[in-house]
Amino acid sequence: MRRNCRSLVIGMVAAALAVGLGCGREETAAAGPKEKPAVPGAKERERPAPAAQPVVLAEGTPLSVRTTSALSTESNKAGETFVAHLAEPLVAGERVVAAKGARVEGVVAQSSAGGRVKGRAGIAVRLTRLEAASGQMIEISTNMVGREAQSTKKQDAVKVGVGSGVGAAIGAIAGGGKGAAIGAASGAGAGAGYVLATRGAAAVIPSESVLRFKLAGPVTFPPAAPR
């Protein structure tokens, strides 16, 4: 009798354990895998940085360039192109849209040798293209910057004076005082004729000159690297 009771108790305990284990497995399966706790700021770090936007430089923005060769009314005609480089970087906010030393292209807008009687020689240039920080050549438009030849009035006076002196000397030898007066007049006329027959000095923009321009209209530059 006692053995039967023990057997019955053992059987009941075993059945209870079996039922408990089955329920635990079902609960575990229903719960599923646990999610890892979120790390603060992880989503923010995964977001890509906003794309850089194009930059617009307004009309009137100053830019300085340095010439790489001399430009002269003797050797350069209107319409000829030239190359220079930025003397200072072009900056918009915190972005460099064109670096110092960037290639700049321009054109001779005016080139006049001046008149034989009056008027001095003059040359003027403007910019047409600029190398952006992205490497692209950007079309631009600027005002004109020019140079005018130096006045030669003193040199012309010396030439006329030399002509008068030579004429007077020749006249004095030929006919005394009266001859000297006639020779001086004829010498002065010859000297003045020489001045009228020749042009004045050329207008020159020397190599390595720093020229300062302003944009004649707004210019859009592609995205550039932050400073």
C-alpha positions in Angstrom: 0.0 0.0 0.0 2.7 2.4 1.0 4.6 1.6 -2.2 1.6 2.4 -4.3 1.2 5.7 -2.5 4.8 6.6 -3.2 4.5 5.6 -6.8 1.4 7.8 -7.1 3.1 10.8 -5.5 6.2 10.4 -7.6 4.0 10.2 -10.7 2.1 13.4 -9.8 5.3 15.3 -9.1 6.8 14.3 -12.4 3.6 15.3 -14.2 3.6 18.7 -12.5 7.3 19.3 -13.5 6.5 18.3 -17.1 3.6 20.8 -17.3 5.8 23.6 -15.7 8.6 23.1 -18.2 6.2 23.1 -21.2 4.7 26.4 -20.1 8.1 28.0 -19.6 9.1 27.0 -23.1 5.9 28.4 -24.6 6.4 31.7 -22.8 10.0 32.0 -24.0 9.0 31.3 -27.6 6.2 33.8 -27.4 8.4 36.5 -26.0 10.9 36.1 -28.8 14.4 37.6 -29.0 15.0 40.7 -26.9 15.8 44.0 -28.7 19.0 45.7 -27.9 18.6 49.0 -26.1 18.9 52.1 -28.4 22.1 54.0 -28.2 21.4 57.8 -27.7 22.5 59.8 -30.8 23.0 56.7 -33.0 20.3 57.8 -35.5 21.8 61.3 -35.7 25.2 59.9 -36.4 23.8 57.7 -39.2 22.1 60.6 -41.0 24.3 61.9 -44.0 25.5 65.5 -43.9 23.3 67.9 -45.9 24.6 68.4 -49.4 26.5 71.7 -50.1 24.5 74.2 -52.0 25.6 76.5 -54.9 26.9 79.9 -53.9 25.9 83.1 -55.6 28.2 86.1 -55.5 26.3 89.4 -55.9 26.9 92.1 -58.4 29.6 94.5 -57.2 31.6 91.7 -55.5 35.3 92.8 -55.7 38.0 90.5 -57.0 41.7 91.2 -57.5 43.9 89.5 -60.1 47.6 89.5 -60.9 48.7 89.6 -64.5 51.2 87.0 -65.8 52.5 89.0 -68.7 52.6 92.6 -69.9 49.8 94.1 -71.9 50.5 97.0 -74.2 48.9 99.1 -77.0 52.0 98.3 -79.1 51.5 94.5 -78.9 47.9 93.8 -77.9 44.8 94.7 -79.9 41.2 94.8 -78.8 39.6 91.4 -78.7 42.8 89.5 -77.7 42.7 87.3 -74.6 45.0 87.1 -71.7 45.5 85.0 -68.5 45.9 86.2 -65.0 45.6 84.6 -61.5 43.5 85.5 -58.4 45.6 87.6 -56.1 43.2 86.9 -53.2 40.7 84.0 -52.6 37.0 84.6 -53.3 35.1 83.8 -50.1 31.3 83.6 -49.5 30.5 83.1 -45.8 32.6 80.1 -44.8 33.1 78.8 -48.3 36.0 79.5 -50.6 34.4 79.6 -54.1 37.7 80.4 -55.8 41.2 79.9 -54.3 44.1 82.3 -54.4 46.1 81.6 -57.5 43.1 80.3 -59.5 43.2 80.8 -63.2 41.4 83.9 -64.5 40.9 84.7 -68.2 40.2 88.1 -69.7 40.0 90.1 -72.9 41.5 93.4 -74.1 38.4 95.5 -74.3 40.1 98.7 -75.7 43.5 99.4 -77.2 44.2 102.8 -78.7 47.7 104.0 -79.8 46.5 107.6 -79.5 46.6 110.4 -82.1 49.6 111.9 -83.8 48.6 115.4 -82.9 46.9 114.9 -79.5 45.5 112.2 -77.4 47.4 109.6 -75.3 47.5 105.9 -75.8 45.2 103.8 -73.6 44.4 100.2 -72.9 41.5 98.6 -71.0 40.8 95.0 -70.0 37.9 93.0 -68.4 37.5 89.5 -67.1 35.5 86.7 -68.7 36.1 83.4 -66.9 37.3 82.2 -63.5 38.4 78.8 -62.2 36.1 77.8 -59.3 37.2 75.8 -56.3 35.4 72.8 -57.9 37.8 73.1 -60.9 35.1 74.3 -63.3 35.7 77.4 -65.4 32.8 79.9 -64.6 31.7 82.6 -67.0 31.9 86.0 -65.4 31.5 89.6 -66.4 33.3 92.6 -64.8 33.9 96.3 -65.3 36.9 97.5 -67.3 40.2 98.4 -65.8 42.6 100.5 -67.9 45.9 102.3 -68.1 46.8 105.5 -70.0 50.2 106.4 -71.4 52.2 109.0 -69.7 52.2 112.5 -71.1 55.1 113.3 -73.5 54.7 117.1 -73.5 58.1 117.7 -71.9 59.8 115.4 -74.4 58.1 117.1 -77.3 59.3 120.5 -76.0 62.8 119.2 -75.9 62.6 117.9 -79.4 61.3 121.3 -80.7 64.0 123.1 -78.7 66.8 120.9 -80.1 65.5 121.6 -83.6 65.6 125.4 -83.0 69.1 125.3 -81.6 70.4 123.2 -84.5 68.7 125.5 -87.0 70.1 128.6 -85.3 73.6 127.3 -85.4 73.4 126.5 -89.1 71.9 129.9 -89.8 74.6 131.7 -87.9 77.3 130.0 -89.8 75.6 130.8 -93.1 74.4 134.4 -92.6 75.3 135.8 -89.3 72.6 137.1 -86.9 69.8 137.3 -89.5 70.7 133.8 -90.6 70.6 132.6 -87.1 67.0 133.9 -86.6 65.9 132.3 -89.9 67.7 129.0 -89.0 66.1 129.0 -85.6 62.6 129.4 -87.1 63.2 126.7 -89.7 64.7 124.4 -87.1 61.7 124.8 -84.8 59.4 124.0 -87.6 61.3 120.9 -88.4 61.3 119.8 -84.7 57.5 120.4 -84.5 57.0 118.5 -87.7 58.9 115.5 -86.2 56.7 115.6 -83.1 53.5 115.6 -85.1 54.7 112.8 -87.3 55.3 110.5 -84.3 53.0 108.9 -81.8 53.4 109.2 -78.0 54.4 106.5 -75.6 52.5 103.3 -75.5 50.1 102.5 -72.7 51.3 99.4 -70.7 49.9 97.2 -68.0 53.1 95.6 -66.6 53.5 91.9 -65.8 52.7 91.1 -62.2 50.3 94.1 -61.9 47.5 93.7 -59.4 44.2 94.8 -61.0 41.0 95.3 -59.0 37.7 94.5 -60.7 34.0 94.2 -59.6 31.5 91.7 -60.9 29.1 93.3 -63.3 26.3 90.8 -62.4 25.6 87.9 -60.0 27.6 84.7 -60.6 26.6 81.2 -59.4 29.4 78.9 -58.2 29.0 75.2 -57.7 29.4 73.7 -54.2 32.8 74.3 -52.8 34.8 72.8 -49.9 34.5 74.4 -46.5 37.4 76.6 -45.4 
